[in-house]
Amino acid sequence: MKTVQTDCLVIGAGIAGSVYTYEAARAGLQVTLLCCGTWDVANSDLAQGGIVYEPQLDVEGLLKDVRLATAGLCNEPAVRELSLAGCEAVQKIFLTDLHTDFSRDEKGQLRFTREGAHTKNRIIYWKDTTGHSLLSSIHKALAKEKNVKVLENTAAVDLLTLSHSSTDIMDRYAPLTCFGAYVLDNTTGQVYAIEAKKTILATGGVGQVYRHTTNAAHAYGHGIAMAYRVGARVMNMEFMQFHPTVFAKGKSFLISEALRGEGAVLRNCKGEAFMPKYHPLKDLAPRDIVARAIEEERLKTSHDCVYLDITHEPAEHTKARFPAIYETCLKEGVDLTKQPIPVVPAAHYFCGGIYATPQGRTNILNLNAIGETACTGYHGANRLASTSLLEAVATGYLCAGADVKDIQTQSFRLPQPKAWVVPEKQPDLNLIKQDLATLKSTMWNYVGLVRSATHLSRAEKILRHLHNEIDAFYKGYALNQELLDLRNGTQTALLIVYAAIKNKHSIGCHFIK
């Protein structure tokens, strides 16, 4: 089995993994950046609304809004530290170093907007493709960086730990320590080992375990499942945030909350603006409240969607502010300047994950988790709009700084890992697709926006059986990306179900009827 070594192995090339790579490589570390597909496919790239940023951050004001949106369950010290670090990193990396595109006024000053549950305009953005602007600018810089090796179409299979993977039998007595990962070359089917002093999980969210989602392909919670298998602590797994507004006809895609920030109004099929009945903030209420209100209106009216209406705003302004959304809706037959947009909720952002400090530290030595894969507690029971990119930037930034110091001052042992034996028999892709469909429909029908004890019990039975079947199936066949998606997605889904069953009280985006 081939074995290669690097200083830092970063699994996932979204904004968190890319910021980490940028900072670590510029400090002189050798970084290997892993992407299971092409490196531009990430949840970060799909982020529309914006990123929280203030040159002199009013951290207590932001914390007040975070506290409200997260149902009082946020980790307040982490919110303070990450918010300050995130604004510092945005200024240093994206505004100063990379000159990333952000929308500006005629004097060249940054434009600030507001989204749901914010009490002031503190969000900077680039039209309606902020995530793409951030990610493309930092990827251009990384492509020129000599200390960075990008491996596309290469997926992590399992983490290397001293107690599980070393050929030295006495390593079973060592503290729980990670030293890299087994990886799959998706073009050749070869499995080999990458050993690293620091391994960083930045695999993004879990939305693909649901039938309807805004997430990128392969967002099945790979990092969470791999970390859990080797003993990492996971937490807040019941808190799956559903975005209230996803296009409901034809191809599903996100309709940014920023439209409501710019004046769009939710209406039922009768044309009635219904959000004033549900919350004082009306259409800018926290997302879980908006999403459940939409579901209630759909049930009341026996209609398959509600409508987001921005037709009362000047058409040219709407087209300039939301060009990508305008063009995408138009392709689906909806001119949003002339007619309301049909919308429904869909699985969006995961507030739980691998427990991590603001510096990305987990309970496993030399294994870090950053971005949406991690749970720092910033998002509590329900994320505040446009804080996800901020947290991703901050955790990548802080984690890289801490790792640079560790690698400069500490010694690291990278033993010979056990060989991975790859069976020759190819898996039946039809079976895998059928099991993925079962996974997605089970999570959507029983562990969705509104949950019950009966539904969760049914989901647990189905997913435990599926997990056992997949575990046996997995060992006898050659690996491919779909099989990894199925294995890790089922494990992550079970963790969500177990946490939802244990939490018998409605809070934030975990709603029990």
Secondary structure, 3 states (H helix, E strand, C coil): CCEEEEEEEEECCCHHHHHHHHHHHHCCCCEEEECCCCCCCCHHHHCCCCEECCCCCCHHHHHHHHHHHCCCCCCHHHHHHHHHHHHHHHHHHHHHHCCCCCCECCCCCECCECCCCCCCCCEECCCCCHHHHHHHHHHHHHHCCCCEEEECCEEEEEEEEHHHHECCHHHHHCCCEEEEEEEEECCCCCEEEEEEEEEEECCCCCHHHCCCECCCCCCCCHHHHHHHHCCCCEECCCCEEEEEEEECCCCCCECCCHHHHCCCEEECCCCCECHHHCCCCHHHCCHHHHHHHHHHHHHHHCCCCEEEECCCCCHHHHHHHCHHHHHHHHHCCCCCCCCCEEEEEEEEEECCEEECCCCCECCCECEEECHHHEECCCCCCCCCCCCHHHHHHHHHHHHHHHHHHHHHHCCCCCCCECCCCCCCCCCCHHHHHHHHHHHHHHHHHHCCCCECHHHHHHHHHHHHHHHHHHHHHHCCCCCCHHHHHHHHHHHHHHHHHHHHHHCCCCECCECEC
